[in-house]
Amino acid sequence: MKHKLNIIPLLLVTVAFGLIAWALVHYEENYLWKVQELNLFLDTALFFKQQMVVAGGILTYLGTFFTDFFYHSWLGVLILCAWWAVLLVLSALTFKVPLKWLTVLLVPVALLLLSNVELGYWIYYLKLRGYFFVATIGLTAGIASVWGFRCLPKMVRPAYIVAGSTVLYPLLGFYGLLAVALMGLLSWRLKDMSLKLRLLNTFLALAAIIVVPMIYYQQCYYQTNSEDIYFTALPLFEMDDFFASYYIPFILLTVFYALMALSYGLWGSGQVRKPVIWGLVQCVLIGGLVYGVQKYWYKDYNFHKELAMNRAMEAGDWNGVIREAANLQDEPTRSIVMMKNLALFRLGRLGDEAYHYRQGAKASNTPIDIRMTQVVGRDIYFYFGQLNFCHRWCLEDGVEYGWRAVYLKYMIRCSLMDEEYEVAAKYINILKHTRYHQAWAEQQEQYLHHREKLKASKEYGPLFHLRDFKDQLSSDNGLVEYFLMHLLVNVETDDPEMQELVLFAALWTKDIPTFWPRFNKYAVLHQGKLMPRHYQEAAYLYGNLEHQVDISRMPFDAQVKEDYENFMKLAQSCAGMTEAQMRPVFYPRFGHTFYYDYFLIRNQKLY
């Protein structure tokens, strides 16, 4: 019976991997899609050489290669779990962990999982390419080298440490140094070694960890800062501040494997001698891992909603964007609101439905200083016709954070719209060296030197109505919405669709003198058509507030008038209440109107 108990840890590990894979695919499909959009792997010799200019470059090369497979989330997750399974098996072989304690090796798997799913908005700012696989591959290769060290004859091990460090550091960076440190620690647990050999191995390991990076820094890696030579292949969680908490999984991984080396040979026999105690330990271990993963898994509602809307927008599914914006369970961020408004505009429903969806300006749930420019700024600028700013932010972010597939896509789009066909062809040729973006790039080739095809396409055609901006590039200070709305409101145009955005921007400013000329221009350009609901509400409200414009002959809908009268009556009955107290009272009846937005949505923080 006790021999049969050994199979339980194997079953638990198998179930754990199945649950991890299911959770990633089920809950993080859009997250993984965005990760691969922010990735770039090219099948060229130049790309390989570019990764190898720093220690650990092979990890970024392989990391970007495997990250591509998140294009199909299930495939990317399957590959990631396969790597974790290899790491688990190698760890068991290297440190001779018996089958009955196999669940202990779920600890590094859980830590690697957390290092990927705790990121949140960091995915937009990480500079380490291939992050999702780098630590996994680095640890796997490092542990494999430690296994080789253990299997060698004792007299060969000192030479292996020296030779191994010179090979492992340029290939694995920090993880190579960790492997060398584990060799030094393991020397004290191997029974066939004398004290002199143990001291020699420890000395050589410490010397190699200190000296080898310095030699490579002096002779090879000119792109690495001197203070970073011992931490290459680790991510940098630093912006204006240093965010040490994100390094906790990496610190715990280091501690875990150090303890594994020091506990070598202490695992006992492969038999379960005290089933009750053994079973309790298994339960505590599994329970602790489940609790830790669940607690620190980044599950922010708005973050995942932004990803879902962004994915629908990238696919040109504007109705999908609207579906995601409906029935929000939390106050939305401005990114959500902007994407919703863009989708309504593309569907011709902006003036009638803009306020039918929950408004808000909730700050992103993250300790870092978020800017819309890095989240959806490029997309917003492009689809609102601001090609210069879209292209500018793609270039700036490409230089700052590394080139990514999504940057190249928008640079292609902007170049095609601006008739810069040679530039577009260059970017297209780059994307043709990718695995999953090649087909999209080849599709864009049909638009080179074929303006009429561009105008006839569903994606680009509507943008030709938004070309009345001044062709200039100034500073938006990272405030996408504020800058764009103030830019739009000052546009002079005779295009009916462009004037729709101009008028909506006037509503956004809530400036009455600015509104009236835009409203009148809109009415002229849309003669014979029904005035959209929200524009009627604004005109009726402003006309009654200031009496500067005669609205008595304007054909307002009866519901517009009725809502205004009821709103004002309720406002009188709520005299003395603060805006915060009035919002829950007014929202059920008037949350879908411009009246509610004008009076009760004030001083929203833009970013």
Secondary structure, 3 states (H helix, E strand, C coil): CHHHHCHHHHHHHHHHHHHHHHHHHHHCHHHHHHHHHCCCCCCCHHHHHHHCCCCCHHHHHHHHHHHHHHHCHHHHHHHHHHHHHHHHHHHHHHCCCCHHHHHHHHHHHHHHHHHHHCCHHHHHCCCCCCHHHHHHHHHHHHHHHHHHHHHCCCCCHHHHHHHHHHHHHHHHCHHHHHHHHHHHHHCCCCCCCCHHHHHHHHHHHHHHHHHHHHHHHHHCCCCCCHHHCCCCCCCCCECCCECHHHHHHHHHHHHHHHHHHHCCCCCCCCCCCCHHHHHHHHHHHHHHHHHHHHHHCCCCHHHHHHHHHHHHHHCCCHHHHHHHHCCCCCCCCHHHHHHHHHHHHHCCCHHHHCCCCCCCCCCCCCCCCCCHHHHHHHHHHHHCCCHHHHHHHHHHHHHHHCCCHHHHHHHHHHHHHCCCHHHHHHHHHHHCCCCCCHHHHHHHHHHCCCHHHHHHCCCCHHHHHCCCCCCCCCCCCCCHHHHHHHHHCCCCCCCHHHHHHHHHHHHHHCCHHHHHHHHHHHHHHCCCCCCCHHHHHHHHHHHHHHCCCCCCCCCCCHHHHHHHHHHHHHHHHCCCCCHHHHHHHHHHHHCCCHHHHHHHCCCCCCC
